[in-house]
Amino acid sequence: MAERKAIYFLSDMHLGASYFADPIAKERHVVAFLESIRHDAAAIYLVGDVLDYWYEYRQVVPRGFVRFFGKLAELADQGVKITWMIGNHDIWIFDYLPRELGIEVADGVLVREMEGKKFLITHGDGVGKMSRTFRLLRGLFRNKLCQKMYASVHPRWTIPFAKGWSSQNRGTHPVASPYQGPEAETLMLFAREYALEHPDIDYFIFGHRHILVDEEIAAGKHAVILGEWIDLCSYARFADGRLTLHKYITT
């Protein structure tokens, strides 16, 4: 077997979203990608919004994602280190997925050193400039009391409501706004400001924006936005001290 040395980053698959014409086909496509990297992947970082909606009740979990969860568990059992960063769509992961799949779940900002390079990894919804409405909703969704109140409502009501909200939002904003450039893009501005105080960071890895960008923000320091798997099916690969962007295209 080939040596596992590559580290992969991907985000914003939004699996289960109602706006996919065939959600299971989209899930199979992601699983096929994971299968394609199984022999050289040392680690995989899922950088948020992996699922379009997820809420773990104490004794109940939502239906679906069987192929995807099974593949993650299989890779974890084979020694691939998998880290799932919380996004703004899959906020409510508690203990079920890490325990059952054998993966790490992390929220907020994660700093890791890999092959002598230091990475800052975060979904991107919680850093930089945010609108007042988004900040309010983000705080509400992460509030422990609100989570308990939400959990008290039967899933027959909460799941259709959440999926409907996501579908409506995607219909209102069907395409990500274009890249604003290094002087205006919120995530790039955050990375540049953070790098001034933390010059040891070599790579900033973001999701959230649904655009594919690799910007050199300072000499030898890069800020990367990973794109998405709604249309682009994009990801980053780090190996031999070099990070490259790719798209997973099958014939």
N, C-alpha and C positions, 0 to 999 in steps of 0.2 A: 504493500500500500504506500502511496506517495506521502511524503512528509506533510503534515498539516502546518502551514505557516501563514496563510492569508487571513486577513481580518476583513469582514464585510459589514457594510452599513447600508441600511435601507429603511424607508419610512413611508408613512401615509399610504398604506395599502387600502384602508377603509373597507376591509372585508365585511361582507354582509350588508353593504349599503343597498338600499332599495333602488337607487338610480342605475345600478348595473343591470343590463339586459339579462345577463345570466350570472348571478352571483357565484354559483358553484363552479362555473367555468373560470371565473376570475380566481377563485380559491385554488383550483387545480393548477392554474398558471403560476401562482406564487409557490405552490408545493413543488412544481417541476423545477423552478429555479433553485429552491433549497436542495433538491436532489442533485442538481447539476454541480453544486459546490461542495457536496458532502465529503469528498476525498481530500480537498486541500484547505478547508475552512478550519482554522484553529478557534476562531471566535466569530460570533454574529451579533451585531447590535441592531435591534429593532427600535428605531428612534421615534416612536410615538405614532398615534392614530393608526395603529396596526389593524384594529377593529373599528368599524364605524360606530358601534355601540356595544357596551359591556357593563353589566352590573351583577355582582355576586351577592346573592342573598345567602343567609347563613346555611340553609339546607338545600338551596336550589341554584342552578346555574342556567343561563340561557341556552337554548338549543342551537345547533349548528357548529361549524368550524371543525368538524371531526377530522377531516384530512389534514388540515393545517396543524391542529394541536398534536395529532399523531406524529407528524413529521418532526415537529419541534422536540417531542419527547424522544423520538428515535435518535435524532442528532445529539441531544443531550446525553443519552445513554451511551453513545459512541465516543463521548469525551469532548464534543464541541461545546465551548462555553458560550451560552446564549444570555444576553442581557436585553431586557424589554424596558425601554424608557416610557414612562407614562406620558400620554399626549392629552389633548383636550377633548378627544372623543372616547378614549378608553381610560378615563380617570379612575373608574371604580373597580380596579383590580386589587383584591385584598390578599388572601392566603391560598386560594384554590389553585390558581395557575402555577405559582412558584412551587407549591408542594407537589402537585400532580405531574408537572412537566419537567421538574428539575432545573428550572431556569431562575435567573436573578431578575427581580423587578425593581426598578429604581425610579424615583421621582425627582424632578428638579434638575440640578446640574451635576454631572458626573465628570470627574477628572481622572484620567487613566494614563499611565505611561506604557507605551508599546514599542518595542524595538528601539528604545532610546529616544523616542519622540513622545511628547506630551500632548494629549488630546483633551479638549473640553467638549463634552457631548450633552446636548439637551434638545428636547423637541423644538423649543423656540417660542412657545406660547407664553412663557412666563418670564421672558427677558426682553429688555429694550422697551421702547415706547408702546403702550397699549391704550386703546380707547377706554373711556370711563365705563362704557357699557360692558365691554369685554372683561375689564378688570373686576367689575361687580359680579358678573356671571361666573367668572373663574373662582372667585372667593366663595360664592354661594355653593358651587358644585363641590368644593373641597371642604366645606364646613361639616364637622362631624355630626352636629345636631340635625342639619338639613339632610345628611345622608341617612340617618336613622329614621327620620320622618318619611323620606322617599321609600325606604325599604319596607315601611309599614303598609304601603299601597300595593295591591295585588299586581303581579307582573302582567296580567292580562290588560291592564291599563297603562302601566309605565312603559313597557317595551314598544307598543304601537305609537305612543306619544313621542318617545325619544326618536324612533326611526322616522316618523313623520316630520319632526322638527329638522332632522338632518337632511331629509330629502328636499324639504322646502328651501332650506338654506342653500343647498347645492343648485337648486333651480334658480334661485335669485342671483347666485354668484357661480355660474357654471364653469368659468375659466379663471384661473389664478391671474391676478393683475400682473402685468409685465414686470420684469426686473427693473428696479428703480435706479440702479447704479450705486457704486460704493459710497457716494456722498449722501444718498437719500434712503437706501434700503435699511430698514430698522435693524435687522439681524447683523448686517455688516457694520453699522455704526456701533452696535453693542460690542461686536468682536474687536473693533479697533480701539474702543475706549478701554475694554477689559485688558487688551494686550499691553496697553501703556503701563498698567499697574502689575501685570503678570506676564513679563516678557518670556517666561519659560514655556508658555503654551505655543506649540507648533501648529496645531490644527484645531479649528473650531468646526464642529459638526452639528448641523441643524436639520430639522425637518420643517413641517408646518406650512411653509409658503407655497408648496407645490410647484416650485421652479427649480431647475437644475443649474447650479452656479458653482464655480470654483474661482474665488477671487484672492489674489495675493494682497493681503492687507498691510504687510510690512515685509522686509527682506526675509525670504524663506518661511514666512508664516501665511497660512491659508485659512480662509473661511469658506466652508462648503455647505451649500443647501442641496439636499439629496433628491429633490424632485418628488415624484409620486408614482403610484402603481394604478392609477385610474386610466391614464393614457400612455405616459412615458415609460413605465416599468424600468425605472432607473435605480442605480445603486453605486456605491463607492467600494473600491477594493484597495486595501493597504497591504503591500508585501515588498520585501527587500528595501524598506525605507522610503517607498514611494506610494503616494495615493493617486488613484486614477478613477475617473467616472465612466460608467458604462450603461448600456440599456440591454435588457434581456429580451431578445427577439427570437422567436421560433418560427420555423417555416411550416 
